Amino acid sequence: MADDGEQLNSEIDRAVAGGQLMESAVKNIHALLGGTSSNLYLRSVSQLIDAAEWSELNDRFYQTLAFGTGGLRGRTIGKIVTAAERGKAGPDERPEFPCVGTNAMNFFNISRATQGLVAYLHDWNRHEKISANPKLVIAHDPRFFSKEFAELAAKVASENGCDAFVFEAPRSVPELSFAVRYLKASAGGMITASHNPPYDNGYKVYFSDGAQVIEPHASGIIARVNAIASEVYEPLPKDRQGKVAIIGEDIDEAYMHRLETLVLDPKVIRKAKSPKIIYTPLHGTGSVIIKPMLERLGFNFEIVPEQDHFDGRFPTVKSPNPENAEALTMAIALAEKENADVVVATDPDCDRMGAAVRASDGEMTLLTGNQIGSLLAWYRTKRLFEKGILNKQNASRGVIIKTFVTTDLQKAIAEHYGLRCVETLTGFKYIGAKLGNYEHAIPDRLRLNYVELSEDETRKLRLEHSSFYVFGGEESYGYSGADFVRDKDGNGAVIMFCEVAAYAKTQEKTIDQLLDDIYSEFGYFAEKNGSLAFEGAEGATKITRLIKSYAADPFPEMLGSKVTNVRNFEADKIEDAEGEQ
């Protein structure tokens, strides 16, 4: 084994000379091994060098996993698992240790990220003249190493003078967003890679408003994290360390109490005798909240039993992505067996929801994210007017928010009812930021303890003094119908969609017939989406090259149509309907 220092360096030098190993990878290999006494790191690197696995080494080390505006995301299990990483685990078991590398999701990068985040929270407390310890809420999904990463994040946070509130078991992204606000915390950390493949993991960060971080906090946190080169740190003295508290059912109940307010007409559910619903959490966090909520609200539902348990392998699907028809195969099969009306599915961290419905021809049909979002936007707007919450006098206070790549059908719905439609950049964090703006537009004296006010009380304040958020969403299957969660909410989306299904029943219509009614009234909008995957060091190079080429030399035409205008959302000055860039 190439574990002797001179032999290791010699092998590395030959690989560089032969063009097999990138210089940036060499730099990061030396930095990692020089900054730790971990035998695991040395053994893993040595085993890859002995096997001449240069592509794997480049992927693991060509960069230090950068903490960006979306946090961290990367492989936690390598394409090649070393014997050192495998440890005592069997061939079909999760490796004992995560992937070694500066460009991987592992203990090295979790420690760096948490150190930097906590340092920024201390900076912010000083700026705001807050003497108490910062408070960090930590949640995780059921992915490989998520629990261990969450526990390490809590340890690092507390030893650096931050109080940590850790969920006892896997919980969803929207519940983490809710908990940050409910506990009046400084920030939140979510260990998840959403619906990515099983070998990935990630670390999302939320600020005190419950939304994913944007400027100015994003740059401050990124600078703090990326300045830290080592996982090693000196813990504060015991009397200056933060506490670690375990949270769970108390937050669940408070969150579910708020989720109940998403139902606009409980009578619809009772009158419809409820449509038959099949739900699958795809081995993720969704059933923690969705199962008791559907029971509480009186829906008639079944959960796909094979997918109703936590499993980071996601063994029953190719990808735990509810956008994909394949992920709904088992749920649709159960729907056919039970003659169900609706299938709903959430991804592992339960921020996205996909759906299939029994159409008027009796066949199960998969809905797009734009179709689901438009149904929800239409139903909620229509019902709010029917209930008298919205009217001609206050309609201008109402707002539907969508990302600019989301269907303009939602804009047509908003304009028909006299609501504003605000478009944001891609990413729900920008919708979350808008909700923060609307809250802060309420006079200070009226929004004291805003988080503790009831939904009726906050709605009244928003309608009288600010903007009333009716619905928000993006075409990538993320939706939200209230401001008590500042990220997309798969739990809430399931509740809202099931109410729409119940409403369709009362009208003796199928969901696709409701969609046809919407198209007839507001216009027909269609789209076709696709995606390309580029992995590792080579993939990153391709992405950079493509972006530069599109900016420098835009296409003169697309699919036979002449391109008349190009907007660069990164470089151009573009304002939304509210005058914000």
Backbone torsions as a table, in degrees:
resi	resn	phi	psi	omega
1	MET	NA	141.6	-177.6
2	ALA	-82.2	57.4	-177.9
3	ASP	-101.3	-6.7	171.5
4	ASP	-72.9	135.1	-173.6
5	GLY	-55.7	-47.9	-177.7
6	GLU	-65.9	-41.9	179.7
7	GLN	-64.9	-40.5	178.9
8	LEU	-60.8	-48.1	-179.8
9	ASN	-63.1	-36.7	179.1
10	SER	-64.4	-44.0	177.8
11	GLU	-62.7	-41.3	179.8
12	ILE	-64.8	-44.0	-179.9
13	ASP	-60.2	-42.5	179.4
14	ARG	-63.8	-38.9	-179.6
15	ALA	-66.8	-37.5	177.9
16	VAL	-67.3	-45.2	-179.7
17	ALA	-61.7	-33.5	-180.0
18	GLY	-85.3	3.1	179.4
19	GLY	73.2	16.8	-177.6
20	GLN	-91.5	-24.7	-176.1
21	LEU	-124.0	127.1	-178.9
22	MET	-69.8	145.3	-179.6
23	GLU	-63.1	-35.3	177.9
24	SER	-64.6	-34.4	178.1
25	ALA	-66.8	-41.1	178.6
26	VAL	-61.0	-45.7	179.7
27	LYS	-58.1	-44.0	-177.4
28	ASN	-74.1	-31.8	174.9
29	ILE	-61.6	-48.5	-179.7
30	HIS	-64.0	-38.9	-179.9
31	ALA	-64.4	-42.6	-179.7
32	LEU	-65.7	-48.6	-177.1
33	LEU	-69.5	-30.2	-179.8
34	GLY	-77.8	-17.1	-176.0
35	GLY	-104.6	14.0	-178.6
36	THR	-149.8	157.6	174.1
37	SER	-105.1	10.4	-176.0
38	SER	-68.4	120.6	176.2
39	ASN	-67.8	-28.5	179.8
40	LEU	-59.2	-44.9	-177.2
41	TYR	-63.1	-47.7	-178.9
42	LEU	-62.5	-44.3	-178.4
43	ARG	-64.9	-41.1	-179.8
44	SER	-65.0	-46.7	179.2
45	VAL	-62.3	-44.0	-179.1
46	SER	-61.7	-41.5	-179.9
47	GLN	-65.0	-37.6	178.0
48	LEU	-69.8	-36.9	177.6
49	ILE	-67.7	-43.9	178.7
50	ASP	-58.3	-35.8	-178.6
51	ALA	-88.2	2.6	-179.2
52	ALA	55.3	40.2	179.3
53	GLU	-88.5	68.7	-172.5
54	TRP	-69.9	-38.2	178.9
55	SER	-62.3	-41.2	178.1
56	GLU	-64.6	-41.6	178.6
57	LEU	-64.6	-40.7	177.5
58	ASN	-61.7	-44.7	179.9
59	ASP	-62.2	-38.0	-176.6
60	ARG	-77.8	-24.9	-169.4
61	PHE	-128.7	1.5	-174.4
62	TYR	-65.0	-19.6	175.4
63	GLN	-149.3	163.6	167.5
64	THR	-88.0	127.3	-176.9
65	LEU	-51.6	112.3	-173.8
66	ALA	-82.3	138.8	174.8
67	PHE	-84.2	105.6	-177.4
68	GLY	-103.6	-165.2	-177.9
69	THR	-66.7	-19.6	176.0
70	GLY	-100.5	10.6	-178.4
71	GLY	87.9	-139.8	179.3
72	LEU	-114.6	148.3	169.3
73	ARG	-157.3	135.5	179.4
74	GLY	-175.5	-177.2	-179.9
75	ARG	-73.9	137.3	172.8
76	THR	-109.0	-11.1	171.4
77	ILE	-129.3	123.3	-175.6
78	GLY	-69.4	162.3	172.7
79	LYS	-59.8	-35.6	173.6
80	ILE	-116.5	124.4	179.2
81	VAL	-96.7	121.6	-179.7
82	THR	-75.1	161.2	177.5
83	ALA	-62.0	-35.3	179.0
84	ALA	-64.0	-41.4	178.3
85	GLU	-70.9	-37.6	179.2
86	ARG	-61.3	-40.3	177.0
87	GLY	57.7	-130.0	-177.5
88	LYS	-89.5	0.1	-177.1
89	ALA	-73.3	147.3	176.5
90	GLY	-75.6	170.5	-176.5
91	PRO	-62.3	-26.8	-179.9
92	ASP	-102.1	8.3	-178.4
93	GLU	-103.7	163.5	174.1
94	ARG	-62.4	137.4	175.7
95	PRO	-54.8	153.6	-179.4
96	GLU	-68.7	-30.3	-176.7
97	PHE	-128.8	149.3	178.1
98	PRO	-71.2	167.7	-178.3
99	CYS	-56.7	128.8	177.9
100	VAL	-84.5	129.3	178.2
101	GLY	160.2	152.4	178.7
102	THR	-75.3	-17.9	-180.0
103	ASN	-106.4	33.3	-177.7
104	ALA	-130.5	158.8	174.5
105	MET	-85.5	107.1	-175.6
106	ASN	-152.3	-176.4	-177.2
107	PHE	-63.2	-33.9	178.1
108	PHE	-56.7	-50.6	-176.1
109	ASN	-79.5	-30.0	174.2
110	ILE	-63.8	-41.9	178.9
111	SER	-63.7	-47.8	179.0
112	ARG	-57.5	-48.4	-176.2
113	ALA	-62.7	-42.2	-177.8
114	THR	-71.4	-39.9	175.6
115	GLN	-56.6	-47.6	-177.8
116	GLY	-67.1	-40.9	178.8
117	LEU	-62.0	-46.6	-178.8
118	VAL	-65.2	-38.8	177.1
119	ALA	-59.8	-41.6	178.4
120	TYR	-66.9	-38.3	178.7
121	LEU	-63.3	-37.4	174.1
122	HIS	-64.5	-42.3	176.9
123	ASP	-56.9	-45.6	-176.5
124	TRP	-67.4	-40.1	177.6
125	ASN	-60.7	-40.6	177.8
126	ARG	-64.6	-41.6	179.3
127	HIS	-61.2	-38.6	-178.4
128	GLU	-90.7	2.7	-179.4
129	LYS	57.9	44.7	176.4
130	ILE	-102.1	120.8	-175.1
131	SER	-86.7	-22.3	-177.1
132	ALA	-71.1	161.0	174.6
133	ASN	-61.1	145.5	169.1
134	PRO	-62.1	157.0	178.5
135	LYS	-121.8	127.7	-179.0
136	LEU	-121.1	123.1	175.4
137	VAL	-95.2	132.8	-175.1
138	ILE	-125.3	128.2	175.5
139	ALA	-130.0	164.5	178.6
140	HIS	-149.8	155.9	175.4
141	ASP	-94.3	-174.2	-176.3
142	PRO	-89.5	17.7	-178.6
143	ARG	-66.6	166.7	177.0
144	PHE	-57.7	129.1	176.6
145	PHE	69.9	2.2	-179.2
146	SER	-59.4	-44.6	-179.0
147	LYS	-62.2	-46.0	-179.3
148	GLU	-64.7	-39.1	178.1
149	PHE	-64.2	-41.1	179.3
150	ALA	-64.1	-41.9	179.3
151	GLU	-64.9	-40.2	177.8
152	LEU	-66.0	-42.1	179.0
153	ALA	-58.9	-41.0	178.9
154	ALA	-65.0	-41.2	179.9
155	LYS	-64.5	-47.9	-179.9
156	VAL	-62.2	-43.5	-179.3
157	ALA	-60.9	-48.9	-176.6
158	SER	-66.1	-39.5	-178.9
159	GLU	-72.1	-11.3	175.5
160	ASN	-108.3	20.2	171.1
161	GLY	85.6	26.7	-179.9
162	CYS	-122.8	134.2	174.4
163	ASP	-74.0	133.6	-178.6
164	ALA	-116.5	131.3	176.7
165	PHE	-115.3	111.1	-170.1
166	VAL	-113.2	128.8	176.4
167	PHE	-66.4	139.8	-174.1
168	GLU	-67.2	-23.3	-176.0
169	ALA	-154.9	175.3	-178.7
170	PRO	-54.0	137.0	176.8
171	ARG	-139.4	165.2	-173.4
172	SER	-86.8	162.1	173.6
173	VAL	-56.0	-50.0	-178.2
174	PRO	-63.1	-32.6	177.6
175	GLU	-69.7	-34.9	175.1
176	LEU	-62.7	-45.1	177.6
177	SER	-58.7	-44.7	178.2
178	PHE	-62.2	-44.3	-175.3
179	ALA	-64.2	-36.5	178.5
180	VAL	-57.5	-44.7	-179.9
181	ARG	-74.1	-42.2	-176.9
182	TYR	-62.4	-39.4	-179.6
183	LEU	-89.4	0.4	-178.7
184	LYS	52.9	47.8	-177.7
185	ALA	-84.3	165.6	178.0
186	SER	-78.2	-32.6	-175.8
187	ALA	-165.1	172.3	175.9
188	GLY	-137.1	148.5	175.8
189	GLY	-126.6	128.9	-178.9
190	MET	-118.9	118.8	177.2
191	ILE	-88.4	107.6	-177.1
192	THR	-168.7	156.7	168.2
193	ALA	-124.7	27.5	175.2
194	SER	54.9	-121.5	-176.5
195	HIS	-103.7	19.4	177.4
196	ASN	-65.5	170.0	179.2
197	PRO	-60.3	162.1	-175.5
198	PRO	-59.8	-25.4	-176.5
199	TYR	-79.7	-4.4	-179.5
200	ASP	-98.0	158.6	166.9
201	ASN	-151.6	173.6	-176.6
202	GLY	-161.2	179.1	-175.2
203	TYR	-145.0	102.6	177.3
204	LYS	-94.5	146.6	-179.9
205	VAL	-122.4	135.5	178.6
206	TYR	-118.6	144.9	177.6
207	PHE	-94.9	-173.6	-171.3
208	SER	-63.4	-18.5	178.4
209	ASP	-82.4	-2.0	179.5
210	GLY	85.1	0.2	179.2
211	ALA	-102.0	155.9	173.9
212	GLN	-60.5	146.1	-171.7
213	VAL	-64.7	137.6	169.2
214	ILE	-128.4	-173.6	-179.9
215	GLU	-66.8	148.1	5.0
216	PRO	-86.3	-7.4	-174.4
217	HIS	-67.7	-33.8	-176.4
218	ALA	-57.1	-50.3	-178.4
219	SER	-64.0	-39.0	179.6
220	GLY	-63.8	-44.1	179.2
221	ILE	-67.7	-45.2	-179.5
222	ILE	-57.8	-45.0	-179.8
223	ALA	-62.3	-43.3	179.8
224	ARG	-63.8	-44.9	-178.2
225	VAL	-68.0	-48.7	-174.4
226	ASN	-70.8	-12.0	175.4
227	ALA	-82.2	-10.8	-177.7
228	ILE	-95.9	120.2	-174.8
229	ALA	-100.9	-10.0	-173.3
230	SER	-131.0	152.2	174.2
231	GLU	-81.0	-12.6	-175.9
232	VAL	-84.2	138.5	177.8
233	TYR	-149.8	165.2	178.3
234	GLU	-99.7	111.2	179.7
235	PRO	-60.4	147.4	174.9
236	LEU	-66.5	159.3	173.1
237	PRO	-55.9	150.7	-174.8
238	LYS	-51.7	-39.2	-175.8
239	ASP	-74.4	-7.9	177.9
240	ARG	-109.7	-3.0	179.8
241	GLN	-76.8	157.3	177.0
242	GLY	-84.1	169.9	178.3
243	LYS	-94.6	160.5	173.6
244	VAL	-119.0	122.8	-179.5
245	ALA	-121.4	141.0	177.7
246	ILE	-95.5	131.3	-179.4
247	ILE	-124.2	163.4	-179.6
248	GLY	-178.1	-97.3	-170.4
249	GLU	-62.3	-32.6	179.6
250	ASP	-64.3	-39.3	177.3
251	ILE	-71.1	-40.5	178.1
252	ASP	-53.5	-48.4	-174.8
253	GLU	-66.9	-41.9	178.7
254	ALA	-63.5	-41.0	179.0
255	TYR	-65.4	-45.0	-179.6
256	MET	-64.9	-33.9	176.8
257	HIS	-60.1	-39.9	177.8
258	ARG	-71.6	-38.6	-179.3
259	LEU	-60.6	-32.2	178.7
260	GLU	-57.7	-30.1	-176.6
261	THR	-72.9	-10.5	177.1
262	LEU	-70.4	-24.1	179.0
263	VAL	-73.2	118.0	-176.5
264	LEU	-85.2	-26.1	-178.7
265	ASP	-146.8	88.4	179.1
266	PRO	-57.6	-27.6	-179.7
267	LYS	-62.9	-30.4	179.1
268	VAL	-61.4	-41.7	-179.3
269	ILE	-64.4	-43.4	-179.4
270	ARG	-70.2	-42.7	-177.5
271	LYS	-64.5	-36.2	-177.4
272	ALA	-75.3	-9.8	-170.8
273	LYS	55.0	22.2	173.2
274	SER	59.2	128.3	172.5
275	PRO	-66.7	156.1	177.0
276	LYS	-81.2	122.7	-173.1
277	ILE	-116.7	136.2	170.4
278	ILE	-110.5	128.5	-179.7
279	TYR	-122.9	141.4	171.7
280	THR	-134.0	130.8	175.2
281	PRO	-88.3	0.7	179.7
282	LEU	52.2	44.2	177.5
283	HIS	69.4	13.9	-175.7
284	GLY	-108.0	-157.4	-169.8
285	THR	-82.8	-9.2	-170.2
286	GLY	-57.3	-40.0	-174.1
287	SER	-69.6	-15.3	177.7
288	VAL	-57.6	-40.8	-177.6
289	ILE	-107.6	-40.9	-172.5
290	ILE	-66.2	-40.8	-179.8
291	LYS	-59.3	-54.2	179.0
292	PRO	-65.8	-29.9	179.8
293	MET	-69.6	-43.2	178.7
294	LEU	-64.5	-36.4	175.8
295	GLU	-65.0	-46.0	-177.1
296	ARG	-62.2	-36.2	-176.2
297	LEU	-87.2	-6.5	174.5
298	GLY	87.1	21.1	177.8
299	PHE	-78.8	151.3	177.0
300	ASN	-95.1	106.8	-172.3
301	PHE	-144.8	160.2	170.2
302	GLU	-133.1	149.6	176.0
303	ILE	-106.4	138.8	176.9
304	VAL	-61.6	111.1	-170.4
305	PRO	-63.7	-35.7	-177.4
306	GLU	-68.3	-17.7	-176.4
307	GLN	-113.6	10.6	-176.5
308	ASP	-100.0	46.5	173.2
309	HIS	-153.0	149.4	179.7
310	PHE	-65.8	132.0	176.7
311	ASP	-161.2	109.1	-177.8
312	GLY	-67.9	-10.0	175.6
313	ARG	-79.5	-21.1	-173.2
314	PHE	47.8	57.1	-166.1
315	PRO	-69.4	-17.1	-175.4
316	THR	-95.9	0.7	-178.6
317	VAL	-136.7	155.4	173.5
318	LYS	-71.5	-37.8	178.8
319	SER	-147.1	133.3	-178.1
320	PRO	-80.9	51.1	-174.9
321	ASN	-113.0	111.0	-176.4
322	PRO	-69.0	-4.7	173.2
323	GLU	-71.2	-27.4	-172.1
324	ASN	-90.9	135.9	179.7
325	ALA	-58.9	-37.5	-177.3
326	GLU	-59.3	-37.2	-178.3
327	ALA	-66.5	-21.2	-178.6
328	LEU	-98.3	6.7	-174.6
329	THR	-56.4	-49.9	-177.7
330	MET	-66.9	-38.3	179.6
331	ALA	-66.5	-40.7	179.3
332	ILE	-67.8	-37.6	176.7
333	ALA	-61.1	-41.2	177.6
334	LEU	-67.5	-36.4	178.0
335	ALA	-63.3	-39.2	177.6
336	GLU	-65.8	-42.3	179.9
337	LYS	-62.8	-40.5	-175.3
338	GLU	-95.5	1.8	-176.2
339	ASN	53.1	45.2	-178.7
340	ALA	-77.4	159.3	-178.9
341	ASP	-91.5	-31.9	-169.3
342	VAL	-140.5	141.6	169.1
343	VAL	-118.5	129.8	173.3
344	VAL	-126.2	143.8	-178.2
345	ALA	-140.7	144.2	176.3
346	THR	-122.8	152.4	179.5
347	ASP	-79.8	174.5	-171.2
348	PRO	-56.9	-35.4	177.9
349	ASP	-96.8	5.6	170.6
350	CYS	56.9	40.3	170.2
351	ASP	-101.8	-18.1	178.6
352	ARG	-114.6	151.5	176.6
353	MET	-134.3	132.7	171.3
354	GLY	-112.1	162.1	-177.2
355	ALA	-150.2	149.0	169.3
356	ALA	-129.1	147.2	-176.4
357	VAL	-133.2	152.8	173.6
358	ARG	-79.1	115.7	-175.1
359	ALA	-81.0	177.3	-177.1
360	SER	-64.6	-21.2	177.3
361	ASP	-88.1	3.8	177.9
362	GLY	88.9	-5.7	-178.9
363	GLU	-92.5	149.1	174.3
364	MET	-77.3	129.1	-175.9
365	THR	-124.4	131.7	178.7
366	LEU	-80.1	132.6	177.4
367	LEU	-94.0	149.7	174.3
368	THR	-82.9	165.5	176.5
369	GLY	-61.4	-36.2	177.9
370	ASN	-67.7	-38.5	178.6
371	GLN	-66.0	-44.9	178.8
372	ILE	-61.0	-49.0	-178.8
373	GLY	-61.0	-39.2	-179.4
374	SER	-69.1	-38.9	175.4
375	LEU	-59.6	-45.8	-178.4
376	LEU	-66.8	-44.1	-179.9
377	ALA	-61.6	-44.3	-179.8
378	TRP	-64.6	-49.8	-176.2
379	TYR	-62.7	-45.4	-175.7
380	ARG	-68.1	-39.9	177.6
381	THR	-64.5	-48.0	-179.3
382	LYS	-58.3	-46.2	-176.3
383	ARG	-70.8	-35.1	178.2
384	LEU	-64.2	-35.2	174.6
385	PHE	-70.6	-42.1	-179.3
386	GLU	-64.2	-32.7	179.2
387	LYS	-81.8	-8.7	179.4
388	GLY	84.5	3.0	177.2
389	ILE	-68.6	-41.6	171.4
390	LEU	-106.5	146.1	177.6
391	ASN	-151.8	-179.7	-177.7
392	LYS	-61.8	-31.5	-176.9
393	GLN	-72.6	-36.2	-176.1
394	ASN	-110.8	5.2	-176.0
395	ALA	-57.0	-33.4	-178.3
396	SER	-66.1	-16.7	175.4
397	ARG	-79.3	-21.2	-177.8
398	GLY	-76.0	146.4	-177.8
399	VAL	-144.3	136.3	168.1
400	ILE	-109.0	131.2	-178.6
401	ILE	-114.9	135.1	176.9
402	LYS	-143.5	155.4	173.2
403	THR	-74.6	155.9	-171.8
404	PHE	-68.3	-16.1	177.5
405	VAL	-89.7	-1.4	179.8
406	THR	-85.4	150.7	-173.3
407	THR	-51.6	141.0	175.6
408	ASP	-76.3	-1.8	172.7
409	LEU	-59.3	-36.3	179.1
410	GLN	-68.7	-32.6	174.8
411	LYS	-66.5	-40.2	179.2
412	ALA	-64.0	-39.1	177.8
413	ILE	-63.6	-47.1	-179.8
414	ALA	-59.2	-47.4	-177.1
415	GLU	-64.5	-36.7	179.2
416	HIS	-60.2	-39.1	-177.3
417	TYR	-91.6	0.4	178.9
418	GLY	82.0	17.4	177.2
419	LEU	-90.4	159.8	171.1
420	ARG	-81.0	144.4	170.4
421	CYS	-117.5	116.1	-177.9
422	VAL	-106.5	129.0	179.1
423	GLU	-104.3	138.5	179.0
424	THR	-120.7	172.4	170.4
425	LEU	-63.5	164.1	179.2
426	THR	-65.1	132.9	-178.8
427	GLY	122.5	126.3	-175.6
428	PHE	-68.2	-15.9	179.4
429	LYS	-61.3	-28.1	179.3
430	TYR	-74.6	-31.5	173.2
431	ILE	-68.7	-42.7	176.6
432	GLY	-58.2	-38.9	179.0
433	ALA	-65.3	-37.9	176.9
434	LYS	-60.7	-41.2	179.9
435	LEU	-63.3	-37.0	175.2
436	GLY	-63.8	-40.6	177.8
437	ASN	-61.3	-42.5	-178.6
438	TYR	-65.8	-37.9	177.1
439	GLU	-62.8	-44.6	-176.0
440	HIS	-76.3	-11.1	174.4
441	ALA	-75.2	-17.1	176.1
442	ILE	-73.4	135.1	-180.0
443	PRO	-52.3	141.4	-175.4
444	ASP	-52.0	-44.4	-174.7
445	ARG	-65.3	-22.0	-177.7
446	LEU	-93.4	-22.3	-176.6
447	ARG	-104.8	19.6	172.3
448	LEU	-59.6	134.3	-179.2
449	ASN	55.7	39.5	-178.8
450	TYR	-53.0	-40.7	-177.6
451	VAL	-61.8	-29.4	-176.9
452	GLU	-86.4	-10.2	179.8
453	LEU	-73.2	152.5	177.7
454	SER	-71.8	166.6	178.7
455	GLU	-62.8	-39.1	177.5
456	ASP	-62.0	-40.1	-178.6
457	GLU	-68.3	-43.4	179.9
458	THR	-70.1	-35.3	177.7
459	ARG	-60.7	-42.9	179.5
460	LYS	-61.6	-43.5	179.3
461	LEU	-63.8	-42.4	-178.1
462	ARG	-67.6	-39.1	179.9
463	LEU	-70.2	-30.5	-177.2
464	GLU	-91.0	-29.4	-169.8
465	HIS	-126.6	-9.1	-173.1
466	SER	-146.8	-132.8	178.0
467	SER	-123.6	136.9	-178.9
468	PHE	-98.5	115.1	-177.8
469	TYR	-77.7	112.8	-179.1
470	VAL	-88.3	-44.7	-177.4
471	PHE	-167.1	150.9	174.4
472	GLY	-144.9	149.5	179.8
473	GLY	-171.5	172.6	176.5
474	GLU	-138.7	154.9	-174.4
475	GLU	-64.3	-16.8	-179.1
476	SER	-86.4	35.0	168.5
477	TYR	70.9	30.3	175.1
478	GLY	-114.3	131.2	-173.9
479	TYR	-141.4	156.5	178.7
480	SER	-154.3	140.6	-178.9
481	GLY	-125.9	12.8	-180.0
482	ALA	-160.8	165.3	-176.1
483	ASP	-98.5	6.0	178.5
484	PHE	-77.3	-12.1	168.3
485	VAL	-120.7	134.8	-175.0
486	ARG	-108.8	26.0	173.6
487	ASP	-141.8	171.6	176.7
488	LYS	-62.1	145.6	-168.2
489	ASP	-130.5	100.5	178.6
490	GLY	-66.0	-33.9	177.2
491	ASN	-62.2	-50.6	179.2
492	GLY	-64.6	-36.0	-179.2
493	ALA	-63.3	-41.1	178.4
494	VAL	-60.7	-45.6	179.9
495	ILE	-61.8	-47.1	-178.7
496	MET	-63.6	-41.9	-177.8
497	PHE	-69.5	-38.4	178.4
498	CYS	-64.8	-32.7	174.8
499	GLU	-66.2	-39.9	176.6
500	VAL	-61.2	-41.0	178.6
501	ALA	-63.1	-39.4	177.7
502	ALA	-65.4	-40.9	178.1
503	TYR	-60.7	-42.8	178.8
504	ALA	-58.5	-39.6	178.3
505	LYS	-60.5	-43.0	-178.7
506	THR	-66.0	-24.7	178.8
507	GLN	-92.4	2.5	-177.8
508	GLU	56.2	42.8	178.6
509	LYS	-128.9	159.8	171.3
510	THR	-93.7	165.8	-178.9
511	ILE	-60.6	-40.8	-179.2
512	ASP	-66.1	-28.7	174.9
513	GLN	-70.6	-35.8	173.1
514	LEU	-61.4	-41.7	178.2
515	LEU	-61.3	-42.3	178.1
516	ASP	-61.1	-38.8	176.7
517	ASP	-61.5	-41.5	179.4
518	ILE	-63.7	-45.2	179.1
519	TYR	-61.7	-39.8	-179.3
520	SER	-63.7	-35.9	-175.8
521	GLU	-85.0	-36.9	-171.0
522	PHE	-115.5	-7.8	-178.6
523	GLY	109.2	153.6	-177.6
524	TYR	-95.0	128.0	179.4
525	PHE	-126.7	133.7	179.4
526	ALA	-137.3	157.2	179.7
527	GLU	-153.4	162.6	173.7
528	LYS	-137.8	120.5	-177.4
529	ASN	-105.2	155.6	174.2
530	GLY	-151.1	163.9	179.7
531	SER	-145.4	151.9	176.1
532	LEU	-120.7	142.8	-179.3
533	ALA	-110.5	130.8	176.7
534	PHE	-128.4	115.3	-174.2
535	GLU	-108.8	154.0	170.1
536	GLY	69.5	-165.8	-176.8
537	ALA	-63.2	-42.2	-179.9
538	GLU	-65.3	-41.0	179.3
539	GLY	-64.3	-40.9	179.2
540	ALA	-61.9	-38.8	178.4
541	THR	-64.5	-42.0	179.1
542	LYS	-63.0	-43.7	-179.2
543	ILE	-60.5	-46.9	179.8
544	THR	-59.7	-43.7	-179.6
545	ARG	-64.1	-41.8	179.7
546	LEU	-63.6	-46.0	-178.7
547	ILE	-61.0	-44.3	180.0
548	LYS	-63.7	-39.4	-177.9
549	SER	-69.0	-38.4	178.7
550	TYR	-65.9	-37.9	-179.6
551	ALA	-70.5	-40.0	-176.0
552	ALA	-80.6	-32.3	-174.4
553	ASP	-141.0	76.1	-177.1
554	PRO	-62.1	154.6	177.1
555	PHE	-62.8	134.3	175.7
556	PRO	-73.5	-25.4	176.8
557	GLU	-150.8	157.9	178.6
558	MET	-131.5	121.0	177.7
559	LEU	51.0	40.6	176.0
560	GLY	87.9	-6.7	179.2
561	SER	-102.9	137.5	-179.4
562	LYS	-70.9	134.0	175.8
563	VAL	-83.3	118.2	-176.4
564	THR	-100.9	-19.4	-177.0
565	ASN	-154.7	142.0	177.4
566	VAL	-127.2	128.1	176.6
567	ARG	-112.2	125.9	177.5
568	ASN	-100.5	103.3	-174.1
569	PHE	-70.4	-12.8	176.6
570	GLU	-87.4	-35.6	-172.9
571	ALA	-104.8	-32.4	-175.2
572	ASP	-80.5	153.0	174.4
573	LYS	-87.2	108.2	-175.8
574	ILE	-126.4	129.3	-179.8
575	GLU	-108.7	146.6	177.1
576	ASP	-87.9	-173.7	-175.7
577	ALA	-64.9	-15.6	179.7
578	GLU	-104.6	10.6	175.8
579	GLY	81.3	11.5	178.3
580	GLU	-96.1	145.2	177.8
581	GLN	-79.6	NA	NA
